[in-house]
């Protein structure tokens, strides 16, 4: 009787596990990349907002106080 670790069914399940693990790793990396890109984008938008003058802020319906409050938020905060 062959050793259980050398049986074809073990090899198949090991290969399936490896593929599943690779998919999980790729998914985790993709999610991390999306989150980092979202945070980067949010930071750029807040900087652009804080660079607007009072007239432009008024045009979009935001006062200077709200602008400063938004710009002071950390990149991870909504």
C-alpha positions as CSV (number, residue, x, y, z in Angstrom):
1,X,0.0,0.0,0.0
2,X,1.5,3.4,-1.0
3,X,2.2,6.1,1.6
4,X,-0.8,8.4,2.1
5,X,1.3,11.5,1.2
6,X,2.3,10.0,-2.1
7,X,-1.2,9.1,-3.1
8,X,-2.8,10.9,-6.1
9,X,-5.6,12.3,-4.0
10,X,-3.2,14.0,-1.6
11,X,-1.4,15.5,-4.6
12,X,-4.6,16.8,-6.1
13,X,-5.8,18.3,-2.8
14,X,-2.4,19.9,-2.2
15,X,-2.5,21.5,-5.7
16,X,-6.0,22.8,-5.1
17,X,-5.0,24.2,-1.8
18,X,-2.0,25.9,-3.4
19,X,-4.2,27.5,-6.1
20,X,-6.7,28.6,-3.5
21,X,-3.9,30.1,-1.4
22,X,-2.6,32.0,-4.4
23,X,-6.1,33.4,-5.2
24,X,-6.4,34.6,-1.6
25,X,-3.1,36.3,-1.7
26,X,-3.8,38.0,-5.0
27,X,-7.2,39.1,-3.8
28,X,-5.6,40.5,-0.6
29,X,-3.0,42.4,-2.5
30,X,-5.5,43.7,-5.0
31,X,-7.7,44.9,-2.1
32,X,-4.8,46.6,-0.4
33,X,-3.8,48.3,-3.6
34,X,-7.3,49.6,-4.1
35,X,-7.5,50.9,-0.6
36,X,-4.1,52.6,-0.9
37,X,-5.2,54.2,-4.2
38,X,-8.4,55.4,-2.7
39,X,-6.5,57.0,0.3
40,X,-4.1,58.6,-2.2
41,X,-7.0,60.0,-4.2
42,X,-8.7,61.3,-1.1
43,X,-5.6,63.1,0.0
44,X,-5.2,64.7,-3.5
45,X,-8.8,65.9,-3.5
46,X,-8.5,67.4,0.0
47,X,-5.3,69.3,-1.0
48,X,-7.0,70.6,-4.2
49,X,-10.0,71.7,-2.1
50,X,-7.8,73.5,0.4
51,X,-6.1,75.3,-2.5
52,X,-9.3,77.0,-3.7
53,X,-9.9,80.6,-2.9
54,X,-13.0,81.9,-1.1
55,X,-14.8,82.8,-4.3
56,X,-14.4,79.3,-5.8
57,X,-15.4,77.7,-2.5
58,X,-18.5,79.9,-2.4
59,X,-19.3,78.7,-6.0
60,X,-19.4,75.1,-4.9
61,X,-21.3,75.9,-1.6
62,X,-18.5,75.4,0.9
63,X,-17.3,77.9,3.4
64,X,-13.7,78.3,4.5
65,X,-14.3,76.7,7.9
66,X,-15.7,73.5,6.3
67,X,-12.8,73.5,3.9
68,X,-10.3,73.6,6.7
69,X,-12.1,71.0,8.7
70,X,-12.1,68.6,5.7
71,X,-8.4,69.3,4.9
72,X,-7.4,68.6,8.5
73,X,-8.9,65.1,8.4
74,X,-6.5,62.1,8.1
75,X,-6.4,60.3,4.8
76,X,-8.2,57.3,6.4
77,X,-11.2,59.3,7.7
78,X,-14.4,59.9,5.7
